[in-house]
Amino acid sequence: MLFSSTVFLFLFLPIVCALHLLVRKELKDYTLLLASIFFYAWGEPRYVAVMLLTIIINYVGALWVANLNSKKKTFGFTLFLSERTKLNCSCSAAKLALLLTVLGDLSFLFYFKYFNFFVENINALFDGHIDFIKVIMPIGISFYTFQAISYVVDVYREEVEPQKNIYKLALYITLFPQLVAGPIVKYHDVADQIEHRTVDFEKVAYGVKRFIVGLAKKVLLANTLGAVADKVFTQPIDQLDCVTTWLGAICYTFQIYYDFSGYSDMAIGLGSILGFKFLENFNYPYISRSITEFWRRWHISLSTWFREYIYIPLGGNRKGNLRCYANLFIVFLITGFWHGATWSFVVWGLWNAVFIIIEKAGRNMTQNIGTKSSPDEAASNLLQRYDKAIHLLAPLRHLYALLVVIIGWVIFRADTLSYAWHYLLTMFGVERGETMCHLIYYVDRIEIIALTVGIVCSAPLCSKMLEVEGRSRQLRIAAVNLWLLALFILSAASIAASTYNPFIYFRF
Amino acid sequence: MNKKRILGIVLLTLLINLLCVPLWTECGYGGFVRTLFSKEARLDLLYFGKITSAEPFQYKVSPKPFLASWSYGAGGDNVHRANLRLGVKGQWQRLSLQLKAQRDGTIDMLFRGPEVQGEYGTLYSVLIDWRNIKINGKTILPKCKAFSFKNPFKKQLSVKKGDVIQIEGEFRRHHFSIRDFTGLRSGMVWYLITGNLLFFSLIYRLLSYIQGGGIRKSDVVLLAIFFPLLFIPMIGNFNRLKSVRENRVLAGKPELKELFKEKSDYGRRYEKYFDDHFAGRASLIKLHDATQNKLNKIIRAKKALYIKESGWMFLTPLVSNCNWKSGMIRSAVHHLAQLNQFCSQNNIKFYVLEVPKKESVYKEIIIDKYGFDNQIFIKTSQRQETIRNETRKRNIPWIYPYKELCDAAKKDLVFFKWSWHWTDWGAFVGYRELMLEVRKSFQDIPIISLDDCRKSRSWLIRDTWDRAYRPGYFYAFFNISNAPHNRTFYNYYDHKDCDKVMLKVERYIKDFTYPEGKHKIMLMGTSQSDNLLQFLPFSVAQIKQIRLNKRPIEEKEQFKILKLYRKAILDFKPDILVLCITTDNLPQLLDLCSTK
């Protein structure tokens, strides 16, 4: 069930909201849990079992980890790497329990998402004949697996108490607003809210507004621009020219942003209506001046998850520059792989890693100059000039960041790496296809309006205008509310229009 | 309670009561609103008697109807109909109608309101007031009375050839009065009182809550509108069966037991069901399409596009999806050869008439306005040409009047802008090319010329065999108004000897008999073959037209000619068999002689 479907919007959501408001406080969690399981079962009833199994594994695992943590047990073992080399290891029992639980979580993810990818590559490499498994990936498995891991790691780190009530843990993992497309909510961020939360008028009003904004982003902007991007990216590469490829790439850049951020807004809004406060997932990523900054603003819940649960445990930047670069490389390799089991996603992850490492190295170098020559006045002047130059170069840095991001999205969107390569060559004029269709085939006024609105709204102009205090603030808020209602009706109209399916005998 | 609040409650309660008024009338909500804004009164004349393709009576009418159409045998009921749609106003208007019978028979006169069909097939009663109706000076309805489509004022007359009948009367848009509120029964009065009390208390609570303070009022308004908007779609009529505009059956409710199947798609099916039925769907779709249509230069739909500037509509994909490998071409030619052999064995001459795609004849418009490249047309037409040439090599005449239509398009429109069918002029070009080929074997078959026809003009489209005028078909794709934005007038040609052609109509088979002709033609094909019937019946003695598509059989079965119609062909014993298809039908040639 998608948030932008009629059955969610006009059936599931009003019923769940009404039930949540009407039932007694102690029954609210159970109502939400049932609603969330129903929401998940709607699309794939079979895979509810997988999710429930994940819940049980993590419930038991976390209790086990907490129990062993309290006893501080350790044990040693020897790894026989070869006849001559032995490795004596010691490990806390809690860590082992944690590892087993995480492995349990990841085994589902591997089976459903990555098994066929590995089989395909092993077959290709070794000319093997391993059979593929016929399996459909359960919706949202990447998101809820990461949430489950976050819970058990938080318990291991003793940041939170293990959840004794399995229903409450189930509610955390299955909560429908963030179940299918995030944001990835870390357990320590919502542990308190699961136990004690309140629903008040302000939260509901905020949630409704946020939900409408998200819905409009998804339906009015992302879907409109997505149609253009789809038209371009489904053309054979030899039928595209430079302008069209740029149009496709730019439209996709905004489609993916408004699609994903719209979904996150809807999730945050729904969370707020139900009394939760989820952390922000996007913060105007396209105004970034570097790829590092971009990743601080893009899919924040995923970046912070990787930082907290992979980058920092690997040593982060505490173990020297080279180790730091290696850690970044690993994190972005996994980031790419997390997005999908194809080489395109892996290459996209590595593409980002390369620029982040270069930027990190550049920052390290300037910091070194700064610390080494700080006593010297001449060097200090040099640094000031450098800062000024950086400031003056801001538009260029924007351009650089956007260019890297757009190229990244081409790799991300293309069906194959070969298509992406030729697409990029066409974009930069190295190759030129035999154009079959001109621009008007791809865009009309609606698409141009959507693109313009998309570009304007990707910068924080509107929200800054609203923040300005003054007499007319109340009036502005009222006008915004009116505008939001109009947006909601337009979005609903667009959703309804997608169900219009005339049958007319024709072509005969 | 302060005065302001009381005033607010009273006003809102009154407003709700006012909105309920139509519910107490016979028309209901839909009919009430449509009657208030009705623009049309109807006078329908039904002729029962000898059926030919000529009109059974002539008429003069004042005021001039904004739409007058003839149709005969629509649905196979062998009735000649003249539907006069008269513009209606709030004041009384005089009607004067003079009928002159051309044949003996009976004429039913129906004075009524229009038939207004809702989005989901609901018929609404739109009332029109009629009075002082006289036939040849004799008053038959003296006082004002309202009539709807379902309940018309009906008068039957027997006529003889040459009879002149004078009809007079007055009509106006219906004025509602207290007599119309027949629905206000005692039970409903209680319902009204209870509803008012409930509503009163609800408004009272809401206003006290807002006036309580601490809450931003604009937020209260937002939520007070947002949440009801979420609930409204649930109160739709979930038992509707079809959508008129979409011309399809709506998705049915899946059974709950399907939820427990191993590979259940209950969710997907329920979504389809809900998508089709939720309340406000039609209005939301209209709103969306109106916005799109207002803003865009080119309106795109799933299966068509509309270039607003020139008023042309085209089907998508714009080029035929006939990307055949050589094996498939051989197979299609083999099927044609087999059918040709069957015809030869039974002394029948077989012809293929392929109607070019409208999109390829008017490709310049598409290239200019839609940004398509000519290369696409060239590439696809080359592939299709191979099939034609291969067939011709087997001595099967294949008529493809593409060049002729392109030339003819310079003189007049050869296709309708709002339909995929060719116009009378386009069909005439096709007919002429077919006949020129036929005359190589049958020299005694005459080719009629346009001088043999009466010419008329209309902005409406007459593109199917029943000769009824319609606004076109494409509007349904775009969900826009039935009336085209730019009115284009088309020329129509009706043969002067129309009344000599005798008709026998079954649902998918039509027989035309012309006493002055020779030879028999069996015409098999799609709706494009309907347009040939303006001319073809006047060249031969008998035509049997069999409509291949749009039949209650599976699409892949429809073109299996030898399997389905072998007996019909042998029974009719035609001299000529014409298979009339369009370029988009080429893939179906692979089924022609399938017996499975």
Interface residues (C-beta under 8 A of the other chain):
Chain A: M1 S5 T6 V7 L9 F10 L11 L13 P14 C17 A41 W42 G43 P45 R46 F201 E202 V204 A205 V208 K209 I212 E434 T435 M436 C437 H438 L439 I440 Y441 Y442 D444 R445 I446 I449 Q474 I477 A478 N481 L482 L484 L485 F488 I489 L490 A492 A493 S494 I495 A496 A497 T499 Y500 N501 P502 F503 I504 Y505 F506 R507 F508
Chain B: I215 R216 K217 S218 D219 V221 L222 L223 I225 F226 F227 L229 L230 F231 I232 P233 M234 R245 E246 N247 R248 L259 E262 K263 S264 Y266 G267 R268 Y270 E271 F274 D275 D276 F278 G280 R281 L284 I285 L287 H288 D289 T291 Q292 L295 N296 K297 I298 R300 A301 K302 K303 L315 K369 Y370 G371 F372 D373 Q375 I376 W420 Y473 A476 F477 N479 T526 S527 Q528 L548 N549 K550 I581 T582 D584 N585
